[in-house]
Amino acid sequence: MKLGKKSVSRRGFIKAAGAAIALPNIITSKALGAADGTPPASERVTLAIVGAGGQGTGVLSRFRGDKRVQFVAACDVKFKELDKFKNDKSVKIYTDYREICARDDIDFVLCGTPDHWHAQVTIDAMKSGKDIFCEKPLSLTIDEGRKMSDTARKYGRVFSCGSQRVIGDYGKSAAAANSGVYGEVLAAHADPGGPPRHCFLGKAKTTPEQDGIDWDMWLGPAPWAPYHPYRCGRGYGLGGKGFRTWYDYSGGMMTDWGGHKFGGAMHGLKLDHTGPTAVVHPSKDNGYKHLTYEFANGKKLFHGGGQKFICEKGEAKAQGNLKVPPGLRWYEGGATDPYKDVINCVYSRKRPFRDVEYAHRVATICHLGNIAYMLDRDLKWDPDKEVFIGDDEANRLISRPRREPWQI
């Protein structure tokens, strides 16, 4: 493309535009490279991954399948995770993500770290001019999510949070609920699982050096704790053998699957731009079977009871042929998954389907539920100011102290 008399590459234009708060939607991709549709190098999106474990590399494979993307760098503090890239001469390997942030030839960062690192990595990357795809759940706290969204807006970055199941698993139900066939959508149910718990693991039989991990770096902003492989393990669920079990590193299955299931419910309710006004804890004396989120417009969201939408005329049933009703957000530019959706948006500078603000609102639902369970009572929430109303105890749980030097 031409800007005055000077030719400017796609990468140069995006970085220059990223310095402004408002971005014009005028960038288009021109596949002028190979006959198979691969754009020339100057027109490709250069990608780095931070957090190259199983889920991270699974998502990476989806991006590497897009001819518009060129994978150039990988970072992990578990050294064995980097072995898979050691024979690829085009990929530079790092153990400190800040070296990736310092590279001005990287456009896009895929964050696949454990939850407690998401905010630090993505905020630092956005400040250095990178667009973002961050695995769900977006954040460890409500405060982190707000700062991630605000940073994306301030620096004009494209930021998508990973949750292929919002449309992939629940899109047909959301479309059916909003089709008008069942009348007004009244409520939704979602059942992602439960909260995390505090970790009291004893001394490990092995050392970080023996297990090939930079333990201090893995902890990052989390409180210092002695090394144990179950603290940082991949063990899925709340069984005690993986980081998702523990409060210091994750919001448990409530946030992990909440990104999918609450995300699908909030999308279908058309409420993922805001938040509830109350969280009602189920108890013996109030008649509520499930933790219930109440919204200003009268709609409700229940934690439990399966995954479904309740409408005026009963439960909405997903149709065989998907027809997206007007007004229901969907992927950008004809994309069929969140990976092509976000790359389309890197070129167009539009906001992706799982834009950081929507992801933040969904993550907030998850965090509010965890706080209600922790305090074992009802909560009143201001979705505009994002504070609890008249509740100092709950407000202290909106954020957490961060270990130095990791501040956002």
Secondary structure, DSSP 8 states (H G I E B T S, - for coil): -EETTEE--HHHHHHHHHTSSS--S-------SSTTS---GGGSEEEEEE--SHHHHHHHHHHHTSTTEEEEEEE-SBGGGGGGGTT-TT-EEES-THHHHT-TT--EEEE-S-GGGHHHHHHHHHHTT-EEEEESS--SSHHHHHHHHHHHHHHT--EEEE-THHHHTTHHHHHHHTSSTT-SEEEEEE------B-------SS-HHHHTB-HHHHHTTS------TTTS-B--SSSSSBGGGBTTT--HHHHHTHHHHHHHHHHHHT-TTS--SEEE---TTT--SSEEEE-TTS-EEEESS-SEEEETTEE----SS----TT----GGG-SSHHHHHHHHHHH----TTBHHHHHHHHHHHHHHHHHHHHTS-EEEETTTTEETT-HHHHTTSS----TT---
